[in-house]
Amino acid sequence: MTTRVEPGICQGIVVPHAPRLGRPEIVPDFARGLVDGLIEMGRDVIAAAPDVQIVCSTHYVSTFNWHASVVARHTGRCVAQEAPDMISGEPYDYPGDPELGRALKAELEAIGLPVIENAAEAYSWDYGTWVPVHYMDPAATVPMLNVPIVLAADLEETFKAGAAVHRACAKTGRRAAMVASTSFSHFLVRGPEQWPTQERQDADARFIGLLLDGKIAEAWEWFPDYAPFVVGEMQGKALAWLLGGLIEAGADKWQGKQYGPYGQSSGSGNANVLLKAAA
C-alpha cells in the first residue's frame, strides 16, 4: 500500500543527463551503472504515485524570465543540440499540468520574479529533460512540468524559485517529484571516460553525503563555496532550485538513497539521488 503524504514536494531527485546516456545501445560500459541506477530509481519514484514531476534541466535555458509550462501535453522529438549524433529526434509524449503551471506563475509573481506562461505546444524538450524522464517514466504515467535555468538569476533567486514550487504544489493539492537534471561537478574535458579531479570528487562525495543524510540546510549553507569549487553545471542552479524546494517543504524531513554508482562523463561527476519525505 502506498503511504500518502501531504501535498507539496514529496520527492527530491538529482539525475544525470549526458547525451551518451540517452539511448541504451550507445551507453559506454563505464556508464551503465548510472543508467541502471536511473531506471531502478524511476521505478521507486513512480511506485510512490506522485501527482506530477517537475523537472529543472540545466539545458532548458531562459535569459531573463522564469517559465511556467501550461500545455496540456508535451509532445515532440528531442534533438541534442550539442550531440545530434547521439540524440537525433527521439519522440516523447507526456501529459502536462496547466493548473499547476498557472499556480507556479502566481507564486513566482508574488515574490517579485519575472515569469511568463510557456503555452507553446511546439516547444521542444532539451535532452536534459528527455534523458532522465524517458528512463524514469517510460510509460508516461505522471504529468510533467519543466522549469528553465534563468541566466539572469543568481543562486539566491533560484533557491527562492524552488521554494515557490513547493508552495504552488501545496496550494493545488499536488504531491510532486522535484527533479534537478544536472551533474554535480562539471569541469568538462575531452574524453567521455575522464573523471573530475580527486579534489572535486571528494567535494561531490561530501555534498551527496549531506543529501543522503537529510542535512539539507547544511548542504545549502555550504553551497556558495561548494558550487564554484566543483564548477557546478550552470553555476549549480538546478541544485539550488532543488534545495529551495526541499527546505521550504521542511529541511529536516528527508531520507536519502543513492541508486547506482557515482560516475564520470567527460570530467563531470554524476549520481542518481532520491530524497523521500518521511511519512
N, C-alpha and C positions, 0 to 999 in steps of 0.2 A: 504494500500500500504506500502511495506517495504521501509524504508528510507535507501538509500545507503550511506555508509561512505567510507573513504579512505582505501586502503589496509594496512594491519598490524593488530595489536591486536585491535579488536573491542569490545570484551567482556572479562572481567576478572572474574574468578569464583573460589570460595572456596567451596568444598564439603566434607562431611563426608564419611566414608567408612567402619565402624566397621562391622565385618563379620555377626553379628546378624541382620544387616540392609539389608542383601543381598537378602533374599527371603521373600516375604510378609507374608508367613504363619508362619514364626518364629520370626517376629519382635515383641518385647515386647511392651506392651501398652504404657510405658513411652517414647518409641522412635518413635511412629507412626507419631508424628508431624514432626520429621526430614525427614522421608520418604515421607510424603505427600508434604512437602515443596520442596524436591528434585524433585519430579515428576512435581509439578507446575512450578518450575524454569526451568526445562528441556523444558517444552512447550514454554516458552518465549524465551529460548535460540534458539531452533530450528525455531521458528517463525521468528527470525531475519535473518535466512538463511545464517549462516556462511559458508565459503567455506571449513573449516577444523576445527577440535577441537584437541587441543594439550594438552595432559594430563601428568602432572608430579605427580607420585604417590610415597608416602613415602615407599611403599612396592616393588617398582621396584628399585633394588639397584645394583649399579656398584661400584667396589672397586676403580679403578683409572681413567677410561676413561668415557667421555661422549659418549652417543649412539645417532645416528641419524637413525631412522627407515626408511628403503627404501623398505619395502614389499608392494606389490600391494593390498594384502588383509590380514587382521588379522583374522585368524580362529583357533579354538581350543576349549579346555574346561578349565575352571578355577577351580582350587582347592585351597582353602585357606590353605596354609601350616600349619599355627598355629591353624586352626579350620576346619579340613576336615569334621567334623560332620555337620557344618553349610553350607559350600560351597564345595561340593564333586565332582564337574565335570560339571559345568554349561556351556553349549555351547555358543559360540559367533562367529559372522561373520560380520566384518565391513570392508569397503574399506579403503585402505591406501592412502598415497600421496608420492610416491617415489621422485618426483621432489622437493617437499618442503623439504623432508628429506635430499637430497643432498645439497640443498641451505643452510640448517641449519648447516650441516657439514662444509661447506665452511666458514660460518660466525664464527663458533667456532674456526676453524683453523686460521682464520685471526686475532683473538685476542690471539693466542698462547695457546689455550686449547687442551689437548689431546682428540681426538674424533675418533670413528670408526663408520662405517656403520653397522647397525644391519639388515642384509639381511636374517636372519634365519626365514624361513617361519614357522617352527615348534615352534618358541619361544612362550612360554605360558604367557598369561597375568597374572599378580598378581591380587589379589582381590581388591586392592586399585584402580586399573584401572577399573575392571569389574563392581564393585558395583555401582558407580555413573553413568557410561556410559550407562549401560543397563536400568537404570531408566530414564535418561535424554533423550536418543535417542533409544527407544526400537525398532524402525523400521530400525535402522542402516542407516539413511539417510545422515549422514555427515561423510566424510572421517576422519580418525583417525591418529594421530601421538602420540606416547608415549615416554616420556623422563624420564631417571632414576634420582634418587638421587645418587650423587657421594660421596663416603665416604671420599676420599682424598681432596675434595673441601671444602673450608671454605665458610662462608656466602657471603663474597665479591665476590668470584669466581662464586658462584651460582647466585648471583644477575646479574653479567655480562653475564652469560649464558642465563638468562631470557631476558636480553636486546637484545641478539643476535636473539632470537626467533622473536621479532618484526621486526628486520631488514630483516631477511630471508623471512618473510611473505610479507613485503612491496615490496621487490625486485622481488618476484614471483607473485605479484598481488593477494595474498590471504587475505581475511578478516577472521580472526581467533578468535575462542573462546579459551582462555588460561585458563586451568583448573588446580588448585592446589588441589589435593586429599589428605587431611590432616585434622587432628584435630587442634585446637588452643592449649589450654593447654593439656598436655599429661603425667602427672604423674599417671601411671596406678596402680590400686589396684584391688584385687579380689572382685567381686560383680558387675555385669553389671549396677545395679541401682545406684552405688555410684557416687557422684558429685566431681568435683575438690574442693579444699579448697575455702573458700569465697574470700580470697585474690587473688587467681588465677582467679576465676570467675570475679572479679572486673577488673583485668587486661585484661582479654579477652574482657569484655564489652567495655573498653576504646579502645582497638585495633580495634575491629569490628566497633565501632563508628567512628573512623578515616577513615576506609574504606568506610563506608556508606556516610560520609560527603565529600568524594572525597579528603581527605587530605593525599594523597599517599606519598608525600615527607616527611610529618611529621611522618607518620607510619614507614617509612624506617629509619628516624633519630632516633626514639625511639627503633627500632627493636633490636639492640645489647643488650639492657637492658631487653626488654620485653621477648624475646625468652628464655633466660636461666631462668628467673624468673618463667615462666609458664611451664618449662621443655618441650619446643617445640618438637613436633614429628620430629625425625631426625634433631634435633637442630633447627627446624623451616625452614629447607632448601627449602621445597616446597613453603612456603610463601615468602621467599627471592627471589626465582626464579620468582614468580608472580609479586612481586613488581618491579623487574628489568624490566620486560616486560612492565608494566603499566607506569613506569616513562620514559622509552625510547619512548613510544608512545605519551607521553605528560602528565605530572603529574597532571595538573590542569583541565583535560577534562572529568573526570569520574563522573558518577551519580550512587549511590548505592541503592540496595534494599535487604533486608533480607527476605527469604522465610521460614516461619515456625519459631519455637522457637529455642533458644539456648538450647541444650540438652546434657545430660551426657551419657557416656558409659565407665564403669569401671574406673572412675576417670578422664576421658578426657572430654574436653569441645568442643562441635561441633555446627556448624551452616552452613546454606546454604546462601551464599552471592553472588550476581551478581552485577558487575560493568559494566555499558554500556557507550560507548563513546557518548558524546553529539554530536548531528548532526551538 
